[in-house]
Amino acid sequence: MRHILVDYARARGAKKRPDHQLAISLSDVDVAADEREEDVLALDEALSRLEAIDPRANHVVELRYFTGLSERETAEALGVSISTLKRDWTFARAWLLDQLGSSSHS
C-alpha cells in the first residue's frame, strides 16, 4: 500500500510539471492535494531512513498504518510479543514525528 501511494503521488507530481501547451489555474482542491502528496513523499523518505536504523519498527508502521492490522495481528505477523510491538510502535511514531516535524521547518 505504501508503494502504491508513493507511486501515485510521484505520478501526479510529474503530470504537474509545465508542458507549455496549456495554462491551468490552481484551485483550493489542487493545493490541498499537492500538500497531501508532499506529505506522502516525505513519509516515504522518513520510512526509508527508519528502515535503515530499525527495520522491525519500519515494518510495524507499514503493517499498522498502511495495511490497518491490529496490534495483535501485527505482533503475530512479526513474531513478537504485544509489549515488544508496543515499544516498536511508540518508538517509530516518535521518531517519525521528529523527522517529519524537522523536515517541515527546513
C-alpha positions as CSV (number, residue, x, y, z in Angstrom):
1,M,0.0,0.0,0.0
2,R,2.8,2.4,0.8
3,H,4.4,1.9,-2.6
4,I,1.0,2.5,-4.3
5,L,0.5,5.8,-2.5
6,V,4.1,6.9,-3.2
7,D,3.9,6.0,-6.9
8,Y,0.6,7.8,-7.2
9,A,2.0,11.0,-5.6
10,R,5.1,10.9,-7.8
11,A,2.9,10.4,-10.9
12,R,0.7,13.3,-10.1
13,G,3.8,15.4,-9.4
14,A,5.2,14.5,-12.8
15,K,1.9,15.4,-14.5
16,K,2.0,18.9,-12.9
17,R,5.3,19.9,-14.5
18,P,4.6,22.5,-17.1
19,D,4.4,21.4,-20.7
20,H,4.0,24.9,-22.0
21,Q,0.9,23.9,-24.0
22,L,-1.9,24.6,-21.6
23,A,-2.4,27.1,-18.8
24,I,-4.1,25.7,-15.7
25,S,-5.2,27.7,-12.7
26,L,-4.9,26.2,-9.3
27,S,-7.9,25.7,-7.1
28,D,-8.0,25.1,-3.4
29,V,-8.6,21.4,-4.1
30,D,-5.4,21.2,-6.1
31,V,-3.4,22.9,-3.4
32,A,-4.7,20.5,-0.8
33,A,-4.0,17.5,-3.0
34,D,-0.4,18.8,-3.6
35,E,0.1,19.1,0.2
36,R,-1.1,15.5,0.8
37,E,1.2,14.2,-2.0
38,E,4.1,16.0,-0.5
39,D,3.2,14.5,2.9
40,V,3.1,11.0,1.4
41,L,6.5,11.5,-0.2
42,A,8.0,13.0,3.0
43,L,6.6,10.0,4.9
44,D,8.1,7.6,2.4
45,E,11.5,9.2,2.7
46,A,11.3,9.1,6.5
47,L,10.3,5.5,6.5
48,S,13.3,4.6,4.3
49,R,15.5,6.3,6.9
50,L,13.7,4.4,9.7
51,E,14.2,1.1,7.9
52,A,17.9,1.7,7.8
53,I,18.2,2.2,11.6
54,D,15.4,-0.1,12.8
55,P,13.8,-2.4,10.2
56,R,11.3,-4.0,12.6
57,A,10.0,-0.6,13.6
58,N,9.6,0.2,10.0
59,H,7.6,-3.0,9.4
60,V,5.4,-2.2,12.4
61,V,4.5,1.2,10.8
62,E,3.8,-0.4,7.4
63,L,1.6,-3.1,8.9
64,R,-0.3,-0.8,11.3
65,Y,-0.6,2.3,9.2
66,F,-0.7,1.1,5.6
67,T,-2.4,-2.2,6.0
68,G,-4.5,-1.4,9.0
69,L,-3.6,-4.5,11.1
70,S,-4.4,-4.5,14.8
71,E,-1.7,-4.7,17.5
72,R,-2.3,-8.4,17.9
73,E,-2.3,-9.1,14.1
74,T,0.9,-7.1,13.7
75,A,2.6,-8.9,16.6
76,E,1.7,-12.2,15.1
77,A,2.9,-11.3,11.6
78,L,6.2,-10.2,13.0
79,G,6.6,-13.0,15.6
80,V,7.0,-10.6,18.5
81,S,5.1,-10.1,21.8
82,I,2.5,-7.4,22.2
83,S,4.8,-5.5,24.6
84,T,7.6,-5.5,22.0
85,L,5.2,-4.4,19.3
86,K,4.0,-1.5,21.5
87,R,7.6,-0.4,22.2
88,D,8.4,-0.5,18.5
89,W,5.2,1.4,17.6
90,T,5.9,4.1,20.2
91,F,9.5,4.5,19.1
92,A,8.5,4.6,15.4
93,R,5.8,7.1,15.9
94,A,8.0,9.4,18.0
95,W,10.9,9.1,15.6
96,L,8.7,9.8,12.5
97,L,7.1,12.8,14.3
98,D,10.5,14.2,15.0
99,Q,11.7,13.6,11.4
100,L,8.6,14.9,9.7
101,G,8.4,17.9,12.1
102,S,12.0,18.8,11.5
103,S,11.7,18.5,7.7
104,S,8.7,20.8,7.6
105,H,10.7,23.5,9.4
106,S,13.6,23.4,7.0
